[in-house]
Amino acid sequence: MLFTDFSLDKRLLDSLKHMGISEPTEIQQQALPIALAGKDLMASSKTGSGKTLAFLLPALQRVISTRALSKKDPRVLILLPTRELAQQVYGQLRLLVANTQYKAISILGGENFNDQAKSLSRDPHFIVATPGRIADHLQQRHLYLNGLELLVLDEADRMLDLGFAPQLKAINDAADHKRRQTLMFSATLDHDDINDIAATLLKTPSHVAIGASHAEHKDIVQRIFLVDHLDHKQALLQHILKHEQHKQVIIFTATRSDTDRLAKLLSAEGLETAALSGDLSQSARNQIMDKFSRGQQKILVTTDVASRGLDLLNVSLVINFDMPKFAEEYVHRIGRTGRAGAKGDAISLVGPKDWDSFKKVQVFLRKNFDFSTIAGLEAKFKGLRDNPKASSANAKSADTNTGNAKRVASKKPKVAPKRDKRFATGIDIGDAPMRRKAKPAKIIETDDSIVSDEE
């Protein structure tokens, strides 16, 4: 199948040819006919599958081939969870609209609010944005969505994880009309929160799922190293970076402080390293990503800010210095390598604090990993056992449910022995003497008289 089979506008086909793209991927083959027909869509596919074009091409085709519902309101709004992912999508959109008369802008958190308001006043046709900032502009009445024709939500699961559900509902209410089409892309469709938000935003959507979310990436070699403690982790990391040859490397950490600390440590070792975290200004983040994408930095140390959507073709190694909190995030992290048919490596350093997260990853991927070692850096840590108390309790509960309840019930309950409550002697306790009550006198009857036994 070719893109010419979808009856796309010639300008779009020329742009694809200029970008060196000739054949649609599997997600594009299945999503494009539905989206081009104007139907709502819920779709999921693994990272690097080409889903960005699966919503950009229908968006452009709709704008080119149909009359606008409103002259001032934006026609297409594309929402993404992070600024880095939004910038990447915006970059692809600009390539596609380059030879058309249509205007596209990006509205991202961390950028100048007043400058964005001016850009919105120029009536753009396409807006690529993060949901929080768009909700702010809606509240300030810098834009209206009454004439919005297409709403796209990319990485919808990630947006919900970041707490953007209220903003998504506000955006939906601002553009709530029958002629609006909605396309939702998510890492998984088997998620209660996704289904709940989809029921609010979409109208009888079609579903497309390419590959299970736990499917193994064939182009990525995954290795797991056990570690004893933080110093051991750092020693392994430094050995891998010095003795293995890779083009570019992304190292994922759990916290911003670890990101900065590791970047300084590796820079001191003479390795060209940059640190990226969510607390940086947008201009600083843009500068870091621009240098890394141009190859000016070999190593990028980051939190999960860079785990989704970024298309960095020269990244040949991903290292999980800390295991991710959510098993699904592991798939997105390692998906930063092995893109566009290239081979990639993924290494995870698992210590006692990472063990529970590692076990969740194994369950999610339905795979038991073998552990790799490096001579001289072997770990004494071999993993954690399950809680024996919990296992014992579960076993006892299982036994009860499988018939032992009858045996337990058949036993006669033990009866506590009766306690003799009579006092033998009086015992003084503190200032309160304990005394027996005097016995009442017995009455003895005789023929002559009635006397007591005390006489």
Secondary structure as GFF3:
##gff-version 3
##sequence-region A 1 455
A	DSSP	three_ten_helix	3	6	.	.	.	ID=ss1
A	DSSP	alpha_helix	10	18	.	.	.	ID=ss2
A	DSSP	alpha_helix	26	36	.	.	.	ID=ss3
A	DSSP	beta_strand	41	45	.	.	.	ID=ss4
A	DSSP	alpha_helix	51	65	.	.	.	ID=ss5
A	DSSP	beta_strand	76	79	.	.	.	ID=ss6
A	DSSP	alpha_helix	83	97	.	.	.	ID=ss7
A	DSSP	beta_strand	104	107	.	.	.	ID=ss8
A	DSSP	alpha_helix	113	121	.	.	.	ID=ss9
A	DSSP	beta_strand	126	129	.	.	.	ID=ss10
A	DSSP	alpha_helix	131	139	.	.	.	ID=ss11
A	DSSP	beta_strand	150	153	.	.	.	ID=ss12
A	DSSP	alpha_helix	156	161	.	.	.	ID=ss13
A	DSSP	alpha_helix	165	174	.	.	.	ID=ss14
A	DSSP	beta_strand	181	186	.	.	.	ID=ss15
A	DSSP	alpha_helix	192	201	.	.	.	ID=ss16
A	DSSP	beta_strand	206	210	.	.	.	ID=ss17
A	DSSP	beta_strand	220	226	.	.	.	ID=ss18
A	DSSP	alpha_helix	230	243	.	.	.	ID=ss19
A	DSSP	beta_strand	248	252	.	.	.	ID=ss20
A	DSSP	alpha_helix	256	268	.	.	.	ID=ss21
A	DSSP	beta_strand	273	276	.	.	.	ID=ss22
A	DSSP	alpha_helix	282	293	.	.	.	ID=ss23
A	DSSP	beta_strand	299	302	.	.	.	ID=ss24
A	DSSP	three_ten_helix	304	306	.	.	.	ID=ss25
A	DSSP	beta_strand	315	320	.	.	.	ID=ss26
A	DSSP	alpha_helix	327	334	.	.	.	ID=ss27
A	DSSP	beta_strand	344	350	.	.	.	ID=ss28
A	DSSP	three_ten_helix	352	354	.	.	.	ID=ss29
A	DSSP	alpha_helix	355	365	.	.	.	ID=ss30
A	DSSP	beta_strand	371	372	.	.	.	ID=ss31
A	DSSP	alpha_helix	388	399	.	.	.	ID=ss32
A	DSSP	pi_helix	400	404	.	.	.	ID=ss33
A	DSSP	alpha_helix	405	410	.	.	.	ID=ss34
A	DSSP	beta_strand	428	429	.	.	.	ID=ss35
A	DSSP	beta_strand	432	433	.	.	.	ID=ss36
A	DSSP	beta_strand	443	445	.	.	.	ID=ss37
A	DSSP	beta_strand	450	452	.	.	.	ID=ss38
###
